[in-house]
Amino acid sequence: FRSPEPAYRDNRWSLEHEAADTGYRDGVSAGSQDWKQRRRFQPRQTAAWKNGLHGYDAALGSLTAYRAAYRIAYEDGYQDGFGASR
């Protein structure tokens, strides 16, 4: 997987915007995979949600703020991916 970070820097996105975009995309992918593999709906049990730092760069700022924004968006994306796959 290739990180989209250069695009974020070019657009000068905020930490929250970058975290939300990355988290949402990761969540949609995981939710869709889980549904297709007939797994239960459990977004908080995935390694990506638990880690919450995909795409994080210290230059962005607070790790805690990034993780929080990532996790919220991940759950939204997971729900959309899980539901859209039905």
Buried (B, 14 or more C-beta within 10 A) or exposed (E): EEEEBEEBEEEEBBBBBBBBBBBBBBBBBBBBBBBEEEEEEEBEEBEBBEEBBBBBBEEBEEBEBBBBBBBBBBBBBBBBBBEEEE
